[in-house]
Amino acid sequence: MPSYPDLAAHADARSSPLTWTHRLTQLGPQFFTRLHPTPLAAPVWAMRNLDLLKDLAWPQSLLDEQHLQAFAGNALLPGADPLATVYSGHQFGQWAGQLGDGRAIWLGEAQSALGPQEIQLKGAGPTPYSRRGDGRAVLRSSIREYLCSEAMHGLGIPSTRALSLVASPEPVRREVMETAAVVARVAPSFLRFGHLEHFSAQGDVANLRALADHAIAHHLPECHARAEGWGGNVYAALLDVVQERTAQLLAQWQGVGFCHGVMNTDNMSLLGLTIDYGPFQFMDGFDPGHICNHTDTQGRYAYSRQPNVAYWNLFCLAQALLPLIEDQDLTLKVLEGYKTGFPRALGAVMRAKLGLTGDLATESAREADWSLVEDLLQLLASERVDYTHFWRQLSQAMAAGWPDMQGMQDLFLDRPRWQAWLARYRARVGAAPSQALGLAMLRVNPKFVLRNHLAEIAIRQAQNGDFSEIETLHNLLQSPFDEHPGLEAYADLPPDWAGQLEISCSS
């Protein structure tokens, strides 16, 4: 048995490096259970995100050696108020009942330069909501979450952020025996669709209202102005704001070829953040039917299905809010916003990837551009062209001038089909200078994404005690649109063995 550090022995008696607010605790004990993290044996820093500290204007000393024990779960930051929240949700399309923070412990909410930020320790031990689990996270999945949350931020996609990664030799049994780790993650709020679903399913309208009011007052104040368009109904406005943020988020996911893998309602953020990095993947060869989660045997969360799943999840959220909105027709009308908002958002993302400029005032113009996008995607899918590689090459070719576009035909076996599409693209771009368009495209089509094989290499090295590759990838993925001379290999096509990697819900 590992010998755990004594919690009291490592308690930091100095004044807190953070200014806490803890607005969530004002909701009352129906919403959470207070508890301490479970101590972790022999922790070591694997990664410390000093850049995030700078963004938040938190002191660099927060991640010094004296605070290692706090971020391992062996001590408490002064002023922290640790707890686990309760929520419910739909998992793989089925009502799962009560869930909750099974291995994430909320330390509190602290003031920052970006507004109040909540801090969680993921993998810090069991909670009343662990459902017979050990409450731990393994090093493998913790590295993936740390890197991907920061990679998404680098891409400009809303996400929770990773503050630190602590590793430990403590054994954790999954399919095989692994070692434990704790990720400290930060977000303005970790509230999920499932938090509202929980109280609605219980018929507890008072607490449902209290939670919705909390979300509006502290995280989504724009709901008050938005309510004017919904007859003054602030809860309809809440649904409207969430559906709009979700539509924008899904458009950004699809644009970079990101597959979440487990889009359950309890993994959907009320703030429109990417949350809960499990069996995610950035696609290599483009395949609309790609399933990144080995556990998802029915393909519910395949890449092409993600937008419709998001709507399904929003429908569940709408059902949860119905006791507050009190008007079924109005609720359904609000949801219609996603059906128009998502296609427009995705169209804007894809047009930017192609460097297409100008306002599209008419439906026919929008349809013409989308036809160009759709035919290109069908071409990429038919030949499984590497998604990230194609967009970057197209951007570079545009920036270099049209003559260099000829080299791209080597990506396709069906060259006549590519040439036919390219002719349509040329006609659409018209007289616009390709170099200027190409430079704009280079700012939206990344050179680097967190491919599975890159994460796997970092994991294997870390499992041998070498965390340097995590740091290399973290630094690289902070600016994925830059060229990074000397690191070109990280943008190479994946090796053959990458196709054999299987990612599941196990963590």
N, C-alpha and C positions, 0 to 999 in steps of 0.2 A: 504494500500500500504506500502511495506517496505521502510524504510528510508535508502538510500544508503550512505556509507561513501563518503566524498568529496575526489575526486581523488587527487587534488593538496595538500590537507592537509596531505596525506599519502605519497607523493612523497619523496623518500629518496635522500637527497642532498649529501650524502657522495660519495666518489669515488666508482666506480662499483666493486663488488666482483668478476666479471668475465671479461675476456679479449675477446671482441667481434670481429668477422670478417665479418659476414653478406655477404658472397659471393653470396647468392641467389639474393639479391637485385640488384646486378650488371647486372642481366638479363634485367631489365627494367620493367616499369609499365604494360606491356601487360601480365605479368605473375602473377600479384597479385594486391590486393587493400590494401593500408595502412589504418588501423583503430585501435582504442583502444578497449580493452575488455570492457564489460558492468559490472559496479560495482555489487557486490554480497553482500547481506545483512548478517550481523552478522557472518562472517566466523570464523571457528575454524579449527585448525589442526586435521585431522583424522589420517594421517600417514605421516612420514617424513623418507625418505630413506637415512639414514646417511651412509650406506654401499656403495650406489651408489656414493655419494659425495666423499667417500674415493677412490673408483675406478677411478673416474675422476680427482682426486686431486683438487677438488673444495673446497673452505673453508666451514667448518661446519657451520659457521655463516650465510651461504646463506639461511638456513632453520630455522633461529631463529625467535623469535617473531616479530622482527622489519621488517622481510620480508614476514610475513603472508599476508599482504594486496597485495603485488605484486603477490603472487601465487594464490590469490583469484580473481585477475583481477581488484582490486581497486586502484592499483598504478603501476608504471612501474619501473622495475629494471633500474638503471642508464645505459645508453648505449643501451637499448633494442630498437628494431625497429619493432613494432608489425604490422602484416599483415595477410591476408588470401590469399591463392593461388587458382588459377582457374585450373580446370581440367574437363575432361569429362569421359565417360566410358560406359561399357556394364553392365547392372544390370539384373540378372536372365536371361541372354542370349539375352537381347534386348538392342539396342542402346538407352541410356537415355539422350544423348545430354550433354549440359553443366551442370556440377555439381560444385565441388569446396569445399573448407573448409567451411562447413556450421555451424560448432560449434567448430572448432579448430582454434586458433589464434596463429600464429608463432611469438615468441618473438625475435628470432634471433639465431645466431650461435656463439658459444663460444669455445675458445681453451680449451683443456683438456689433461690429460695424455694419453687418448685413441684417440687423434686426435680431430679435430673440431666436435662439437656436436650441433645439432639444438634442441631448446626447444619449445614445444607447450603447450598451455593451452587448454585442451579439456573441453568444457562446459562453455566457457567464454563469451557467448552471441552471438547474431545474426551477420551475415556478409552478404555481397551482394550475397552470394551463399547459403544462408540458405533455399531457396525455401519455404518461408512462415513459416518456423520453428522458434522456439524461441531461437535456438542456445545454449540451456542449455543441460546439462547432469544430470541425476538423480543419487542420492547416490547409488542406487542399482547397476546400470551398471558401475558406476565409481569404486566401490569396486571390481567388477569382473575384470575390466581392470587392475587396480592396481595390484591385486594379480596374475592374470594370466600372465601378461607380466614378472613379477618377477619369477613366477614359471617356465616359459619357459626358462628364463635365467639360472635358477638353473639346468634345465635339459640339458643345453648346446645347446639349439635350438635358432638360431638367432631370435631376437625380438627387438622391441622398448622396452625401459625401463621406469619405473615409478619413478619419482623423489619425488612427493608429492601428497597428497590427502587432499583437503580442503572441509569441509562440511558446509552446511548452512541450516537454517530453511526456506529459501525462497521457496515458493510453486511452483511446476512445474506440469502441468497437462499432464498425459499420459493416459493409460487406466483408472487409478485412480489418485488421487492427490498424488504427491510424493514431496520430497524435493531435492534441487539442490546440486551439488557438482562440483568441478573442479579438474581434474587430470593434473598434469604437467608431460609430457612425453618427453623422450629424445631419439634421434637417430642420427647417422651420417647424415642421410637425410631422409626426409619423401616423396621423389619423388615416384610417383606411375606410373603404366602403363598408367593410365588415363591422366597424365600430357602430355605425348607424343601424346596420342590419340586426345586430345583436339585440338592441333595445326594442326595435320595431317587432321583431319576432316574438319577444316576450310580452308584447302588448303594453309595454311601459312607455306610454306617450310622454309622461312628464320628463323622464330622463332622456328620451329621444330628443325632446325639444331642448333640454338643457345642453345636450351635446351639440346639436345643430347650432344653437345660439352661440356656443363657445367657438365653434369653427368660424362662424360668420364674424363675430366680434374681433377675434384675435388673428385669424388667418386669411379670411376672404371678405374683407370689409366692402369690396366692390359690389357685393350682393345688395347692399342698400340702394345704390343708384340703379342697379339692374332691375330691382323690383318694380320700378316705375313702368317698365315695359310688360310686366305681368300682373297688372292690376293691384300693385302694392303688395303682392304675395312674396315675402322675402325668402320663403322656403322653395318656391318655384324658381326664384332667382338663384338660390344655392345650387339647385340641380342644373340650371342653365350654365352657371360658371364652371361647374365640374365637368359637364359634358363638353364644353368648349375647350377646356384645358386638356381633357383626355383626347379629343380629336387632334389637337395640335401635337400632343405627345406621340400618338400613334403614327401620324404623318412623318414625324422625324424618325421614329423607329424604322418605318418601312423604307425611308429614304436612304438610310445607311445599311440596310440589310440586317437589322438587329432582330433576333428572335428571343423573346423573353423566356418561354418554356413553361411557365406555370402562371398563367393569367387568371388565377382564382380571384374571387371578389375580395378576399382578405389580403391579396397582394396588389390591390389597386389603391393608389394614393388619392385622397380627396384634393390634394393640391396639384395633381397632375405631374407628380414626380415618378421617375423610374425607381422602383423599390423592390427589395428582396431578390437579390441576384442569386439564383440557383442554377438550373441547367440552361443558362443563356448561351447564345452563340451569335457571332457575326458571320454571316454566310460566306463561304468560299465560292464554289461554283453556284451560279444563280439557279435556284430551284424554288418556284413559288410554293410547292408542296413540302418544303423541307421541314422536318420535325427534329428539333434540337434536343428534346428531352426523351431519353431512352425509355423512361417510365410511361410516356404518353403513347400508349400502344394504339389508340384510336386516332391519333393525329388531331386532337381537338385544338391544340395550340400551334399548329403549323403556321409558317410565316404568312401565307396568304389569308389565313383565317383570323389573324390577330385583330384586324379592324372590326370584323363582325362580332368577335368575342367581346371586344371592348363595348360594343353597343349592348350586347346581352348583359354584361355586367352593369352597365348604366341602367338598364331596365330593372335589374334587381335593386339597384340603389333607389330608383324611382318608386318602386313598390315600398321600400323601407320608409321613404319620405312622404308617402301618400297620406298617412294619418296627420301630418302637419300641413301639407298642401291642401288637403280636403277637397280636391277637385280632380277627378280622374281624367277628364277631357283636357284640362289645362296641363296636367302632368305629361300626358302623351304628346301634347303640342310642344312642350319644352324639349322632349326627347327627339322630336323631328329635327331639331337644330343640328344634331350629330349627323343625320343622314345627308344634310347639305354641307355642313361645316367640314366634315372629314374629307370628302372629295376635293373641296376647294383648297384645304390645307395641303393635302397630298399633291394636288396639281401645282401649287406654288412651290413646294419642295422640289418636285421633279423638274419643273421649268427652270428653277435656279441651277439645278445640276447640269442642265443642258445649255445654260447661259442665255436662255430666252428672256428677253426684256420687254418692257412695255405693258401697259394695262390692257387687260382683256375685257372690254366692255360688253361684248356680245357673247351669247351662248355658243354661236357657231365658231367663234374664234377660240373659245375655251375647248370646244370639242375637237377642233383641228389640232390643237397642241396636245391634247390628251391622246388623240389617235397616234400622233408621232411617238409619244412616250410609250404607249401600250404596245405598239408594233416593235419598238426597240426591246422592251422587256420580253416579249415573246421570242424575239431572236436570241437574246441572251439565254433564255431558258432552254430553248431548243438545243443549244450547244453547250449548256452548263458553263458559260464563260464566267471567269472569276469576277465577282461583282465589284469589289473595291478596286481591283486592278484595272478593269475596263474604264470606270469613271475617271480614274486618275490619268490613264493614258489619253483618254479623249480630251481632258482638260489641258494636258501638256501639249497635245497635238494642236489644239486650237491656239494656245499661247504661242506656239512656234510658227503658226501660219498654215493655211490649207494644204500646201504641198506635202507637209509631213503627215497628213492624215492617211496617206497610202499605206504606211507601215502598220496601221491598225487592222488591215485586212487579214493579217496573219493570225488574228484571234479567231477567225471564222473559217469553217470548212465550206459553208455556203456563201462564197464570196459575192455572187450576183445579188443575193438577198441583202447582204450588207451594203453593197454599192447602191442598190435601189433605195435603201433607207437613207444612206448618206446624201444622196441627191435631193431627197425631200428635206433633209436637215439643212443643206446648203440653201435651198430655196427659202426656207423659213427664216434663216438668219439674214439672208439678203446681203445688203451692202455694209452691214455692221462690221467694224474691224475685228477680225477673229482674235487678234492678240489681246485686245481689251476684254473680250468675252472670256477668253481662256484664262486670263488672270483672275477674273471674277469667279470662274468655275473652280480654280485651284483653291479658292477660299471656302468652298462648300463641299468639295469632293476630297475626302482625306486620303493622304498617302498611307497612313498607318491606322489600323484598328487592332483591337485585342483579339487576334485570331486564337482559336483553341490551342493550336500547337505552340504558340508563343507562351500562353499561360501555362501549358503543360511543362515546358522546359523550365520555367521559373519555379513551378511546384516541385519538380524532381530535384532541382538544385537546393531548394529550401529544405526539403526533407532530409538532405544530407548536411544541413547546417549552414548553407551558403545562401544568404538573402540578397546578394548583389544584383541578381537578375530582376528581382522585384523592383529594385530601385531604378534600374536601367529602363524597364518598361514604364514605370510611373513617370519618369522624366520625359520619355519619348512621347507618351500618350497625352501629356499635358498640352502639347502643341502638335496635333496630328496632321495639320495642313502644311507644316513647314517641311523643308527638304531633309534636314538633319544629315549633312554630309558625313560619311563614314558609317552610318547606320542603315544604309540602303537595304541590307539583307533582311531587316525586319519588315520590309515591304514586299519581299519575294513571295511568289506563289507557295502555297503550303506543300510540305513534303508528302510523299505517298503515305507515310504512316499516320498522318493527321486524319485521314479518312477512317481510321480504325478507332479513333477516340470515341468513347461513349460517355455522355453526361446525363446523370439522372437526378432525381430529387434527393438522393442521399447526401447528407452533409454532416 
